[in-house]
Amino acid sequence: MDAAHFPINPVTAGSLYPDERTSWGARADSRSLTVEEVARAAAHLSQTPFDVLRPQLRQVLEEEEGILVNLDPASPHYLEPLSPEEAAQVRMSDVTVRNIELILADRYEALVVFFDAAAGAGQCTVFWAA
């Protein structure tokens, strides 16, 4: 969503939750959006089809920290971080990108519905990455 220049990323925007010192999640990145932020995110999500995100997907996936590890189970360095040189060579297969795309397209639809409901009810949200 950041790569597609969303005016507000509904997952990473907002404030650390409950605060900067005690936020939780995989990277202490739990976030809270205000009622107003939820309304803005919902308005943009409902007007933006997943196809807007599709062109950025491969680049985002290949730059994502989570995939920059050795994924060869036969390697003695399995699941260890790649060197910067190795990481620069990461290229996901078209099949892998397509499978992730299908999953994300489905989840994006659910996110749109969720934010529409939250905005309609005047609610805030809390998110974290696991």
N, CA, C and O atoms as a printed pandas DataFrame, in Angstrom:
     atom_number atom_name residue_name chain_id  residue_number  x_coord  y_coord  z_coord
0              1         N          MET        A               1    0.826   -1.178    0.000
1              2        CA          MET        A               1    0.000    0.000    0.000
2              3         C          MET        A               1    0.873    1.246    0.000
3              4         O          MET        A               1    0.532    2.254   -0.619
4              5         N          ASP        A               2    2.014    1.170    0.704
5              6        CA          ASP        A               2    2.936    2.300    0.669
6              7         C          ASP        A               2    3.493    2.469   -0.745
7              8         O          ASP        A               2    3.586    3.587   -1.252
8              9         N          ALA        A               3    3.864    1.348   -1.382
9             10        CA          ALA        A               3    4.414    1.418   -2.736
10            11         C          ALA        A               3    3.395    1.949   -3.737
11            12         O          ALA        A               3    3.775    2.546   -4.744
12            13         N          ALA        A               4    2.111    1.742   -3.474
13            14        CA          ALA        A               4    1.045    2.238   -4.351
14            15         C          ALA        A               4    0.600    3.648   -3.953
15            16         O          ALA        A               4   -0.359    4.185   -4.507
16            17         N          HIS        A               5    1.308    4.239   -2.987
17            18        CA          HIS        A               5    1.067    5.629   -2.556
18            19         C          HIS        A               5   -0.326    5.855   -1.996
19            20         O          HIS        A               5   -0.974    6.858   -2.294
20            21         N          PHE        A               6   -0.785    4.896   -1.171
21            22        CA          PHE        A               6   -2.054    5.109   -0.474
22            23         C          PHE        A               6   -1.892    6.335    0.428
23            24         O          PHE        A               6   -0.838    6.501    1.042
24            25         N          PRO        A               7   -2.897    7.187    0.522
25            26        CA          PRO        A               7   -2.793    8.350    1.395
26            27         C          PRO        A               7   -2.692    7.961    2.867
27            28         O          PRO        A               7   -2.136    8.712    3.669
28            29         N          ILE        A               8   -3.223    6.802    3.226
29            30        CA          ILE        A               8   -3.068    6.254    4.572
30            31         C          ILE        A               8   -3.038    4.735    4.431
31            32         O          ILE        A               8   -3.962    4.126    3.893
32            33         N          ASN        A               9   -1.955    4.140    4.928
33            34        CA          ASN        A               9   -1.840    2.687    4.897
34            35         C          ASN        A               9   -2.606    2.163    6.106
35            36         O          ASN        A               9   -2.208    2.426    7.240
36            37         N          PRO        A              10   -3.696    1.430    5.891
37            38        CA          PRO        A              10   -4.535    1.023    7.012
38            39         C          PRO        A              10   -3.875    0.052    7.986
39            40         O          PRO        A              10   -4.405   -0.183    9.072
40            41         N          VAL        A              11   -2.736   -0.514    7.617
41            42        CA          VAL        A              11   -2.068   -1.467    8.501
42            43         C          VAL        A              11   -0.878   -0.842    9.224
43            44         O          VAL        A              11   -0.605   -1.196   10.371
44            45         N          THR        A              12   -0.169    0.073    8.580
45            46        CA          THR        A              12    1.047    0.623    9.197
46            47         C          THR        A              12    0.920    2.073    9.641
47            48         O          THR        A              12    1.856    2.615   10.230
48            49         N          ALA        A              13   -0.190    2.701    9.380
49            50        CA          ALA        A              13   -0.380    4.095    9.792
50            51         C          ALA        A              13   -0.782    4.150   11.264
51            52         O          ALA        A              13   -0.805    3.131   11.954
52            53         N          GLY        A              14   -1.090    5.327   11.718
53            54        CA          GLY        A              14   -1.572    5.480   13.086
54            55         C          GLY        A              14   -0.451    5.588   14.087
55            56         O          GLY        A              14    0.678    5.938   13.743
56            57         N          SER        A              15   -0.767    5.287   15.319
57            58        CA          SER        A              15    0.174    5.415   16.433
58            59         C          SER        A              15    0.513    4.049   16.997
59            60         O          SER        A              15   -0.280    3.112   16.906
60            61         N          LEU        A              16    1.706    3.943   17.583
61            62        CA          LEU        A              16    2.059    2.699   18.259
62            63         C          LEU        A              16    1.051    2.444   19.371
63            64         O          LEU        A              16    0.615    3.372   20.053
64            65         N          TYR        A              17    0.684    1.169   19.548
65            66        CA          TYR        A              17   -0.357    0.821   20.511
66            67         C          TYR        A              17    0.199   -0.124   21.568
67            68         O          TYR        A              17    0.909   -1.064   21.209
68            69         N          PRO        A              18   -0.076    0.068   22.805
69            70        CA          PRO        A              18   -0.811    1.169   23.407
70            71         C          PRO        A              18   -0.009    2.463   23.457
71            72         O          PRO        A              18   -0.579    3.550   23.545
72            73         N          ASP        A              19    1.333    2.342   23.401
73            74        CA          ASP        A              19    2.180    3.526   23.296
74            75         C          ASP        A              19    3.555    3.065   22.817
75            76         O          ASP        A              19    3.787    1.869   22.640
76            77         N          GLU        A              20    4.455    4.006   22.610
77            78        CA          GLU        A              20    5.773    3.665   22.061
78            79         C          GLU        A              20    6.558    2.719   22.973
79            80         O          GLU        A              20    7.269    1.842   22.483
80            81         N          ARG        A              21    6.442    2.883   24.249
81            82        CA          ARG        A              21    7.205    2.071   25.199
82            83         C          ARG        A              21    6.657    0.651   25.337
83            84         O          ARG        A              21    7.432   -0.285   25.536
84            85         N          THR        A              22    5.351    0.473   25.236
85            86        CA          THR        A              22    4.755   -0.835   25.519
86            87         C          THR        A              22    4.044   -1.459   24.318
87            88         O          THR        A              22    3.209   -2.347   24.492
88            89         N          SER        A              23    4.362   -1.008   23.104
89            90        CA          SER        A              23    3.741   -1.634   21.930
90            91         C          SER        A              23    4.202   -3.088   21.838
91            92         O          SER        A              23    5.240   -3.449   22.392
92            93         N          TRP        A              24    3.436   -3.913   21.147
93            94        CA          TRP        A              24    3.716   -5.332   21.079
94            95         C          TRP        A              24    3.605   -5.801   19.635
95            96         O          TRP        A              24    3.224   -5.027   18.757
96            97         N          GLY        A              25    3.929   -7.035   19.390
97            98        CA          GLY        A              25    3.938   -7.602   18.049
98            99         C          GLY        A              25    5.334   -8.093   17.714
99           100         O          GLY        A              25    6.247   -7.995   18.533
100          101         N          ALA        A              26    5.498   -8.621   16.510
101          102        CA          ALA        A              26    6.777   -9.201   16.106
102          103         C          ALA        A              26    7.908   -8.188   16.200
103          104         O          ALA        A              26    9.029   -8.551   16.557
104          105         N          ARG        A              27    7.642   -6.943   15.893
105          106        CA          ARG        A              27    8.661   -5.892   15.930
106          107         C          ARG        A              27    8.211   -4.734   16.814
107          108         O          ARG        A              27    8.605   -3.587   16.598
108          109         N          ALA        A              28    7.393   -5.038   17.795
109          110        CA          ALA        A              28    6.818   -3.997   18.654
110          111         C          ALA        A              28    6.142   -2.941   17.786
111          112         O          ALA        A              28    6.298   -1.738   17.995
112          113         N          ASP        A              29    5.385   -3.432   16.804
113          114        CA          ASP        A              29    4.796   -2.533   15.818
114          115         C          ASP        A              29    3.265   -2.527   15.823
115          116         O          ASP        A              29    2.636   -2.213   14.813
116          117         N          SER        A              30    2.678   -2.873   16.958
117          118        CA          SER        A              30    1.215   -2.799   17.036
118          119         C          SER        A              30    0.805   -1.347   16.797
119          120         O          SER        A              30    1.428   -0.428   17.328
120          121         N          ARG        A              31   -0.236   -1.143   16.002
121          122        CA          ARG        A              31   -0.653    0.194   15.601
122          123         C          ARG        A              31   -2.128    0.387   15.900
123          124         O          ARG        A              31   -2.915   -0.559   15.877
124          125         N          SER        A              32   -2.487    1.637   16.183
125          126        CA          SER        A              32   -3.874    1.992   16.419
126          127         C          SER        A              32   -4.250    3.138   15.496
127          128         O          SER        A              32   -3.534    4.135   15.414
128          129         N          LEU        A              33   -5.359    2.999   14.810
129          130        CA          LEU        A              33   -5.881    4.073   13.969
130          131         C          LEU        A              33   -7.062    4.719   14.668
131          132         O          LEU        A              33   -7.887    4.038   15.278
132          133         N          THR        A              34   -7.135    6.028   14.574
133          134        CA          THR        A              34   -8.258    6.756   15.149
134          135         C          THR        A              34   -9.498    6.537   14.296
135          136         O          THR        A              34   -9.414    5.992   13.196
136          137         N          VAL        A              35  -10.629    6.956   14.796
137          138        CA          VAL        A              35  -11.878    6.866   14.043
138          139         C          VAL        A              35  -11.739    7.619   12.721
139          140         O          VAL        A              35  -12.195    7.140   11.682
140          141         N          GLU        A              36  -11.114    8.788   12.755
141          142        CA          GLU        A              36  -10.935    9.579   11.531
142          143         C          GLU        A              36  -10.010    8.878   10.539
143          144         O          GLU        A              36  -10.274    8.885    9.337
144          145         N          GLU        A              37   -8.925    8.272   11.033
145          146        CA          GLU        A              37   -8.007    7.544   10.155
146          147         C          GLU        A              37   -8.697    6.328    9.539
147          148         O          GLU        A              37   -8.485    6.019    8.366
148          149         N          VAL        A              38   -9.512    5.647   10.320
149          150        CA          VAL        A              38  -10.271    4.499    9.807
150          151         C          VAL        A              38  -11.194    4.958    8.678
151          152         O          VAL        A              38  -11.285    4.296    7.644
152          153         N          ALA        A              39  -11.874    6.080    8.871
153          154        CA          ALA        A              39  -12.787    6.591    7.841
154          155         C          ALA        A              39  -12.025    6.937    6.564
155          156         O          ALA        A              39  -12.480    6.626    5.463
156          157         N          ARG        A              40  -10.858    7.585    6.711
157          158        CA          ARG        A              40  -10.052    7.919    5.523
158          159         C          ARG        A              40   -9.566    6.661    4.815
159          160         O          ARG        A              40   -9.628    6.568    3.589
160          161         N          ALA        A              41   -9.083    5.695    5.589
161          162        CA          ALA        A              41   -8.602    4.440    5.001
162          163         C          ALA        A              41   -9.745    3.703    4.310
163          164         O          ALA        A              41   -9.572    3.190    3.205
164          165         N          ALA        A              42  -10.898    3.648    4.944
165          166        CA          ALA        A              42  -12.052    2.954    4.357
166          167         C          ALA        A              42  -12.458    3.600    3.044
167          168         O          ALA        A              42  -12.745    2.902    2.072
168          169         N          ALA        A              43  -12.485    4.921    3.004
169          170        CA          ALA        A              43  -12.874    5.622    1.775
170          171         C          ALA        A              43  -11.910    5.287    0.646
171          172         O          ALA        A              43  -12.338    5.037   -0.481
172          173         N          HIS        A              44  -10.613    5.280    0.936
173          174        CA          HIS        A              44   -9.636    4.974   -0.110
174          175         C          HIS        A              44   -9.692    3.503   -0.516
175          176         O          HIS        A              44   -9.654    3.183   -1.705
176          177         N          LEU        A              45   -9.781    2.618    0.459
177          178        CA          LEU        A              45   -9.854    1.189    0.147
178          179         C          LEU        A              45  -11.061    0.868   -0.732
179          180         O          LEU        A              45  -10.945    0.111   -1.696
180          181         N          SER        A              46  -12.212    1.439   -0.404
181          182        CA          SER        A              46  -13.426    1.104   -1.167
182          183         C          SER        A              46  -13.373    1.632   -2.594
183          184         O          SER        A              46  -14.111    1.159   -3.459
184          185         N          GLN        A              47  -12.515    2.597   -2.843
185          186        CA          GLN        A              47  -12.385    3.156   -4.199
186          187         C          GLN        A              47  -11.182    2.601   -4.952
187          188         O          GLN        A              47  -10.950    2.967   -6.104
188          189         N          THR        A              48  -10.414    1.719   -4.308
189          190        CA          THR        A              48   -9.164    1.242   -4.893
190          191         C          THR        A              48   -9.181   -0.272   -5.044
191          192         O          THR        A              48   -9.108   -0.991   -4.047
192          193         N          PRO        A              49   -9.276   -0.766   -6.271
193          194        CA          PRO        A              49   -9.244   -2.220   -6.462
194          195         C          PRO        A              49   -7.840   -2.789   -6.221
195          196         O          PRO        A              49   -6.843   -2.071   -6.301
196          197         N          PHE        A              50   -7.785   -4.067   -5.930
197          198        CA          PHE        A              50   -6.499   -4.730   -5.689
198          199         C          PHE        A              50   -5.565   -4.586   -6.887
199          200         O          PHE        A              50   -4.345   -4.600   -6.721
200          201         N          ASP        A              51   -6.112   -4.450   -8.075
201          202        CA          ASP        A              51   -5.281   -4.316   -9.278
202          203         C          ASP        A              51   -4.323   -3.127   -9.199
203          204         O          ASP        A              51   -3.305   -3.109   -9.892
204          205         N          VAL        A              52   -4.635   -2.142   -8.370
205          206        CA          VAL        A              52   -3.742   -1.001   -8.190
206          207         C          VAL        A              52   -2.468   -1.441   -7.463
207          208         O          VAL        A              52   -1.396   -0.882   -7.693
208          209         N          LEU        A              53   -2.585   -2.436   -6.592
209          210        CA          LEU        A              53   -1.433   -2.940   -5.849
210          211         C          LEU        A              53   -0.609   -3.952   -6.640
211          212         O          LEU        A              53    0.592   -4.098   -6.417
212          213         N          ARG        A              54   -1.252   -4.632   -7.544
213          214        CA          ARG        A              54   -0.621   -5.727   -8.284
214          215         C          ARG        A              54    0.729   -5.357   -8.921
215          216         O          ARG        A              54    1.663   -6.154   -8.825
216          217         N          PRO        A              55    0.876   -4.199   -9.560
217          218        CA          PRO        A              55    2.163   -3.892  -10.211
218          219         C          PRO        A              55    3.346   -3.760   -9.247
219          220         O          PRO        A              55    4.491   -3.940   -9.664
220          221         N          GLN        A              56    3.103   -3.458   -7.997
221          222        CA          GLN        A              56    4.187   -3.308   -7.027
222          223         C          GLN        A              56    4.509   -4.595   -6.288
223          224         O          GLN        A              56    5.500   -4.652   -5.560
224          225         N          LEU        A              57    3.705   -5.619   -6.455
225          226        CA          LEU        A              57    3.804   -6.799   -5.604
226          227         C          LEU        A              57    5.164   -7.488   -5.674
227          228         O          LEU        A              57    5.769   -7.755   -4.636
228          229         N          ARG        A              58    5.653   -7.780   -6.868
229          230        CA          ARG        A              58    6.934   -8.498   -6.978
230          231         C          ARG        A              58    8.049   -7.712   -6.287
231          232         O          ARG        A              58    8.817   -8.287   -5.516
232          233         N          GLN        A              59    8.146   -6.437   -6.546
233          234        CA          GLN        A              59    9.210   -5.633   -5.939
234          235         C          GLN        A              59    9.105   -5.645   -4.420
235          236         O          GLN        A              59   10.110   -5.812   -3.728
236          237         N          VAL        A              60    7.914   -5.472   -3.909
237          238        CA          VAL        A              60    7.730   -5.462   -2.459
238          239         C          VAL        A              60    8.090   -6.824   -1.868
239          240         O          VAL        A              60    8.756   -6.891   -0.835
240          241         N          LEU        A              61    7.661   -7.899   -2.505
241          242        CA          LEU        A              61    7.963   -9.240   -1.995
242          243         C          LEU        A              61    9.469   -9.508   -2.000
243          244         O          LEU        A              61   10.006  -10.082   -1.052
244          245         N          GLU        A              62   10.128   -9.101   -3.047
245          246        CA          GLU        A              62   11.558   -9.379   -3.152
246          247         C          GLU        A              62   12.387   -8.489   -2.231
247          248         O          GLU        A              62   13.533   -8.813   -1.921
248          249         N          GLU        A              63   11.821   -7.387   -1.800
249          250        CA          GLU        A              63   12.538   -6.508   -0.868
250          251         C          GLU        A              63   12.158   -6.782    0.578
251          252         O          GLU        A              63   12.817   -6.283    1.490
252          253         N          GLU        A              64   11.117   -7.559    0.803
253          254        CA          GLU        A              64   10.625   -7.822    2.155
254          255         C          GLU        A              64   11.682   -8.556    2.971
255          256         O          GLU        A              64   12.242   -9.554    2.519
256          257         N          GLU        A              65   11.951   -8.060    4.169
257          258        CA          GLU        A              65   12.970   -8.658    5.030
258          259         C          GLU        A              65   12.730  -10.147    5.275
259          260         O          GLU        A              65   13.681  -10.926    5.335
260          261         N          GLY        A              66   11.486  -10.538    5.415
261          262        CA          GLY        A              66   11.156  -11.917    5.752
262          263         C          GLY        A              66   11.612  -12.945    4.742
263          264         O          GLY        A              66   11.803  -14.106    5.105
264          265         N          ILE        A              67   11.796  -12.563    3.478
265          266        CA          ILE        A              67   12.232  -13.558    2.498
266          267         C          ILE        A              67   13.734  -13.512    2.270
267          268         O          ILE        A              67   14.254  -14.297    1.477
268          269         N          LEU        A              68   14.442  -12.616    2.943
269          270        CA          LEU        A              68   15.866  -12.503    2.724
270          271         C          LEU        A              68   16.646  -13.424    3.654
271          272         O          LEU        A              68   17.590  -13.023    4.335
272          273         N          VAL        A              69   16.203  -14.675    3.646
273          274        CA          VAL        A              69   16.893  -15.730    4.379
274          275         C          VAL        A              69   17.112  -16.889    3.419
275          276         O          VAL        A              69   16.451  -16.984    2.385
276          277         N          ASN        A              70   18.038  -17.764    3.765
277          278        CA          ASN        A              70   18.316  -18.930    2.946
278          279         C          ASN        A              70   17.125  -19.891    3.053
279          280         O          ASN        A              70   16.803  -20.372    4.140
280          281         N          LEU        A              71   16.487  -20.160    1.935
281          282        CA          LEU        A              71   15.297  -21.016    1.939
282          283         C          LEU        A              71   15.567  -22.413    1.391
283          284         O          LEU        A              71   14.635  -23.142    1.050
284          285         N          ASP        A              72   16.840  -22.783    1.309
285          286        CA          ASP        A              72   17.217  -24.113    0.828
286          287         C          ASP        A              72   17.381  -25.045    2.019
287          288         O          ASP        A              72   18.363  -24.935    2.753
288          289         N          PRO        A              73   16.411  -25.988    2.229
289          290        CA          PRO        A              73   16.496  -26.867    3.406
290          291         C          PRO        A              73   17.739  -27.748    3.417
291          292         O          PRO        A              73   18.122  -28.248    4.475
292          293         N          ALA        A              74   18.382  -27.952    2.260
293          294        CA          ALA        A              74   19.582  -28.784    2.206
294          295         C          ALA        A              74   20.840  -27.996    2.587
295          296         O          ALA        A              74   21.906  -28.578    2.785
296          297         N          SER        A              75   20.711  -26.701    2.685
297          298        CA          SER        A              75   21.867  -25.857    2.988
298          299         C          SER        A              75   22.172  -25.876    4.478
299          300         O          SER        A              75   21.254  -25.920    5.297
300          301         N          PRO        A              76   23.461  -25.844    4.843
301          302        CA          PRO        A              76   23.798  -25.735    6.270
302          303         C          PRO        A              76   23.430  -24.352    6.841
303          304         O          PRO        A              76   23.483  -24.147    8.054
304          305         N          HIS        A              77   23.062  -23.420    5.975
305          306        CA          HIS        A              77   22.696  -22.068    6.401
306          307         C          HIS        A              77   21.202  -21.814    6.244
307          308         O          HIS        A              77   20.762  -20.669    6.139
308          309         N          TYR        A              78   20.427  -22.899    6.231
309          310        CA          TYR        A              78   18.970  -22.802    6.083
310          311         C          TYR        A              78   18.382  -21.844    7.121
311          312         O          TYR        A              78   18.678  -21.943    8.311
312          313         N          LEU        A              79   17.552  -20.926    6.656
313          314        CA          LEU        A              79   16.846  -19.915    7.447
314          315         C          LEU        A              79   17.759  -18.863    8.086
315          316         O          LEU        A              79   17.307  -18.061    8.902
316          317         N          GLU        A              80   19.029  -18.869    7.716
317          318        CA          GLU        A              80   19.919  -17.809    8.174
318          319         C          GLU        A              80   19.812  -16.624    7.219
319          320         O          GLU        A              80   19.506  -16.802    6.040
320          321         N          PRO        A              81   20.060  -15.425    7.719
321          322        CA          PRO        A              81   19.989  -14.244    6.836
322          323         C          PRO        A              81   20.978  -14.358    5.681
323          324         O          PRO        A              81   22.088  -14.868    5.838
324          325         N          LEU        A              82   20.552  -13.873    4.519
325          326        CA          LEU        A              82   21.434  -13.829    3.360
326          327         C          LEU        A              82   22.386  -12.645    3.497
327          328         O          LEU        A              82   22.075  -11.648    4.149
328          329         N          SER        A              83   23.542  -12.777    2.874
329          330        CA          SER        A              83   24.463  -11.633    2.831
330          331         C          SER        A              83   23.833  -10.572    1.929
331          332         O          SER        A              83   22.941  -10.892    1.143
332          333         N          PRO        A              84   24.274   -9.326    2.024
333          334        CA          PRO        A              84   23.736   -8.294    1.130
334          335         C          PRO        A              84   23.878   -8.660   -0.354
335          336         O          PRO        A              84   23.004   -8.345   -1.161
336          337         N          GLU        A              85   24.976   -9.322   -0.703
337          338        CA          GLU        A              85   25.185   -9.732   -2.102
338          339         C          GLU        A              85   24.164  -10.798   -2.514
339          340         O          GLU        A              85   23.591  -10.740   -3.602
340          341         N          GLU        A              86   23.947  -11.773   -1.620
341          342        CA          GLU        A              86   22.965  -12.824   -1.906
342          343         C          GLU        A              86   21.553  -12.235   -1.952
343          344         O          GLU        A              86   20.759  -12.593   -2.822
344          345         N          ALA        A              87   21.246  -11.352   -1.039
345          346        CA          ALA        A              87   19.914  -10.744   -0.979
346          347         C          ALA        A              87   19.613   -9.966   -2.253
347          348         O          ALA        A              87   18.470   -9.938   -2.710
348          349         N          ALA        A              88   20.629   -9.337   -2.827
349          350        CA          ALA        A              88   20.427   -8.566   -4.061
350          351         C          ALA        A              88   20.045   -9.472   -5.233
351          352         O          ALA        A              88   19.502   -8.999   -6.231
352          353         N          GLN        A              89   20.326  -10.765   -5.114
353          354        CA          GLN        A              89   20.040  -11.714   -6.189
354          355         C          GLN        A              89   18.691  -12.418   -6.040
355          356         O          GLN        A              89   18.310  -13.216   -6.896
356          357         N          VAL        A              90   17.967  -12.125   -4.952
357          358        CA          VAL        A              90   16.695  -12.800   -4.710
358          359         C          VAL        A              90   15.723  -12.483   -5.830
359          360         O          VAL        A              90   15.488  -11.321   -6.161
360          361         N          ARG        A              91   15.172  -13.517   -6.397
361          362        CA          ARG        A              91   14.157  -13.386   -7.445
362          363         C          ARG        A              91   13.127  -14.465   -7.193
363          364         O          ARG        A              91   13.439  -15.656   -7.234
364          365         N          MET        A              92   11.899  -14.047   -6.931
365          366        CA          MET        A              92   10.831  -15.013   -6.680
366          367         C          MET        A              92   10.308  -15.533   -8.015
367          368         O          MET        A              92   10.260  -14.806   -9.007
368          369         N          SER        A              93    9.923  -16.784   -8.018
369          370        CA          SER        A              93    9.379  -17.360   -9.245
370          371         C          SER        A              93    8.019  -16.736   -9.548
371          372         O          SER        A              93    7.327  -16.260   -8.648
372          373         N          ASP        A              94    7.653  -16.748  -10.808
373          374        CA          ASP        A              94    6.349  -16.221  -11.223
374          375         C          ASP        A              94    5.215  -16.975  -10.546
375          376         O          ASP        A              94    4.199  -16.382  -10.186
376          377         N          VAL        A              95    5.386  -18.285  -10.371
377          378        CA          VAL        A              95    4.357  -19.098   -9.729
378          379         C          VAL        A              95    4.179  -18.671   -8.270
379          380         O          VAL        A              95    3.052  -18.538   -7.793
380          381         N          THR        A              96    5.281  -18.459   -7.572
381          382        CA          THR        A              96    5.203  -18.026   -6.175
382          383         C          THR        A              96    4.524  -16.670   -6.065
383          384         O          THR        A              96    3.652  -16.474   -5.219
384          385         N          VAL        A              97    4.923  -15.733   -6.920
385          386        CA          VAL        A              97    4.311  -14.405   -6.895
386          387         C          VAL        A              97    2.821  -14.509   -7.188
387          388         O          VAL        A              97    2.015  -13.850   -6.531
388          389         N          ARG        A              98    2.448  -15.322   -8.156
389          390        CA          ARG        A              98    1.023  -15.477   -8.508
390          391         C          ARG        A              98    0.239  -16.082   -7.344
391          392         O          ARG        A              98   -0.877  -15.645   -7.064
392          393         N          ASN        A              99    0.802  -17.075   -6.667
393          394        CA          ASN        A              99    0.110  -17.680   -5.523
394          395         C          ASN        A              99   -0.084  -16.670   -4.394
395          396         O          ASN        A              99   -1.156  -16.605   -3.792
396          397         N          ILE        A             100    0.934  -15.899   -4.114
397          398        CA          ILE        A             100    0.821  -14.866   -3.077
398          399         C          ILE        A             100   -0.190  -13.816   -3.507
399          400         O          ILE        A             100   -0.980  -13.338   -2.692
400          401         N          GLU        A             101   -0.168  -13.463   -4.759
401          402        CA          GLU        A             101   -1.120  -12.481   -5.304
402          403         C          GLU        A             101   -2.561  -12.931   -5.105
403          404         O          GLU        A             101   -3.413  -12.129   -4.723
404          405         N          LEU        A             102   -2.839  -14.194   -5.358
405          406        CA          LEU        A             102   -4.199  -14.719   -5.185
406          407         C          LEU        A             102   -4.644  -14.647   -3.727
407          408         O          LEU        A             102   -5.782  -14.282   -3.434
408          409         N          ILE        A             103   -3.743  -14.994   -2.823
409          410        CA          ILE        A             103   -4.058  -14.936   -1.393
410          411         C          ILE        A             103   -4.297  -13.492   -0.963
411          412         O          ILE        A             103   -5.267  -13.192   -0.268
412          413         N          LEU        A             104   -3.398  -12.603   -1.387
413          414        CA          LEU        A             104   -3.530  -11.205   -0.985
414          415         C          LEU        A             104   -4.771  -10.545   -1.581
415          416         O          LEU        A             104   -5.395   -9.707   -0.930
416          417         N          ALA        A             105   -5.135  -10.906   -2.795
417          418        CA          ALA        A             105   -6.338  -10.331   -3.410
418          419         C          ALA        A             105   -7.571  -10.687   -2.584
419          420         O          ALA        A             105   -8.449   -9.850   -2.374
420          421         N          ASP        A             106   -7.629  -11.921   -2.125
421          422        CA          ASP        A             106   -8.752  -12.356   -1.288
422          423         C          ASP        A             106   -8.751  -11.620    0.047
423          424         O          ASP        A             106   -9.798  -11.174    0.517
424          425         N          ARG        A             107   -7.593  -11.497    0.646
425          426        CA          ARG        A             107   -7.492  -10.814    1.950
426          427         C          ARG        A             107   -7.734   -9.314    1.814
427          428         O          ARG        A             107   -8.240   -8.674    2.735
428          429         N          TYR        A             108   -7.374   -8.765    0.674
429          430        CA          TYR        A             108   -7.626   -7.337    0.444
430          431         C          TYR        A             108   -9.129   -7.074    0.436
431          432         O          TYR        A             108   -9.602   -6.092    1.007
432          433         N          GLU        A             109   -9.863   -7.954   -0.213
433          434        CA          GLU        A             109  -11.328   -7.817   -0.239
434          435         C          GLU        A             109  -11.884   -7.832    1.187
435          436         O          GLU        A             109  -12.765   -7.041    1.522
436          437         N          ALA        A             110  -11.368   -8.728    2.015
437          438        CA          ALA        A             110  -11.822   -8.801    3.409
438          439         C          ALA        A             110  -11.434   -7.536    4.176
439          440         O          ALA        A             110  -12.193   -7.072    5.027
440          441         N          LEU        A             111  -10.263   -6.975    3.884
441          442        CA          LEU        A             111   -9.825   -5.745    4.537
442          443         C          LEU        A             111  -10.748   -4.581    4.176
443          444         O          LEU        A             111  -11.079   -3.755    5.026
444          445         N          VAL        A             112  -11.155   -4.524    2.921
445          446        CA          VAL        A             112  -12.084   -3.477    2.478
446          447         C          VAL        A             112  -13.401   -3.585    3.245
447          448         O          VAL        A             112  -13.921   -2.584    3.737
448          449         N          VAL        A             113  -13.932   -4.788    3.344
449          450        CA          VAL        A             113  -15.189   -5.015    4.073
450          451         C          VAL        A             113  -15.020   -4.639    5.544
451          452         O          VAL        A             113  -15.883   -3.984    6.128
452          453         N          PHE        A             114  -13.904   -5.058    6.137
453          454        CA          PHE        A             114  -13.637   -4.765    7.547
454          455         C          PHE        A             114  -13.606   -3.262    7.796
455          456         O          PHE        A             114  -14.255   -2.772    8.721
456          457         N          PHE        A             115  -12.852   -2.525    6.974
457          458        CA          PHE        A             115  -12.743   -1.084    7.173
458          459         C          PHE        A             115  -14.059   -0.371    6.883
459          460         O          PHE        A             115  -14.386    0.608    7.554
460          461         N          ASP        A             116  -14.810   -0.836    5.907
461          462        CA          ASP        A             116  -16.136   -0.247    5.660
462          463         C          ASP        A             116  -17.026   -0.401    6.892
463          464         O          ASP        A             116  -17.709    0.541    7.296
464          465         N          ALA        A             117  -17.012   -1.592    7.482
465          466        CA          ALA        A             117  -17.832   -1.836    8.672
466          467         C          ALA        A             117  -17.350   -0.989    9.854
467          468         O          ALA        A             117  -18.161   -0.399   10.567
468          469         N          ALA        A             118  -16.035   -0.931   10.058
469          470        CA          ALA        A             118  -15.498   -0.144   11.167
470          471         C          ALA        A             118  -15.814    1.339   10.983
471          472         O          ALA        A             118  -16.203    2.015   11.936
472          473         N          ALA        A             119  -15.651    1.841    9.773
473          474        CA          ALA        A             119  -15.952    3.254    9.515
474          475         C          ALA        A             119  -17.440    3.526    9.702
475          476         O          ALA        A             119  -17.822    4.545   10.277
476          477         N          GLY        A             120  -18.271    2.622    9.219
477          478        CA          GLY        A             120  -19.717    2.777    9.360
478          479         C          GLY        A             120  -20.175    2.798   10.805
479          480         O          GLY        A             120  -21.170    3.441   11.140
480          481         N          ALA        A             121  -19.445    2.090   11.665
481          482        CA          ALA        A             121  -19.796    2.025   13.082
482          483         C          ALA        A             121  -19.035    3.059   13.913
483          484         O          ALA        A             121  -19.197    3.117   15.132
484          485         N          GLY        A             122  -18.204    3.877   13.254
485          486        CA          GLY        A             122  -17.452    4.892   13.974
486          487         C          GLY        A             122  -16.418    4.308   14.916
487          488         O          GLY        A             122  -16.221    4.819   16.019
488          489         N          GLN        A             123  -15.757    3.242   14.492
489          490        CA          GLN        A             123  -14.795    2.554   15.361
490          491         C          GLN        A             123  -13.353    2.846   14.956
491          492         O          GLN        A             123  -13.074    3.207   13.813
492          493         N          CYS        A             124  -12.451    2.683   15.911
493          494        CA          CYS        A             124  -11.022    2.729   15.636
494          495         C          CYS        A             124  -10.561    1.286   15.401
495          496         O          CYS        A             124  -11.360    0.356   15.512
496          497         N          THR        A             125   -9.297    1.100   15.082
497          498        CA          THR        A             125   -8.772   -0.247   14.885
498          499         C          THR        A             125   -7.417   -0.388   15.540
499          500         O          THR        A             125   -6.744    0.602   15.825
500          501         N          VAL        A             126   -7.018   -1.639   15.781
501          502        CA          VAL        A             126   -5.672   -1.953   16.256
502          503         C          VAL        A             126   -5.148   -3.076   15.365
503          504         O          VAL        A             126   -5.848   -4.059   15.125
504          505         N          PHE        A             127   -3.908   -2.928   14.873
505          506        CA          PHE        A             127   -3.270   -3.945   14.035
506          507         C          PHE        A             127   -1.868   -4.224   14.528
507          508         O          PHE        A             127   -1.249   -3.373   15.166
508          509         N          TRP        A             128   -1.370   -5.395   14.240
509          510        CA          TRP        A             128    0.029   -5.713   14.461
510          511         C          TRP        A             128    0.445   -6.759   13.447
511          512         O          TRP        A             128   -0.375   -7.532   12.951
512          513         N          ALA        A             129    1.731   -6.769   13.151
513          514        CA          ALA        A             129    2.288   -7.777   12.248
514          515         C          ALA        A             129    2.867   -8.895   13.100
515          516         O          ALA        A             129    3.593   -8.645   14.061
516          517         N          ALA        A             130    2.544  -10.111   12.744
517          518        CA          ALA        A             130    3.058  -11.239   13.517
518          519         C          ALA        A             130    4.201  -11.904   12.787
519          520         O          ALA        A             130    4.766  -12.879   13.283
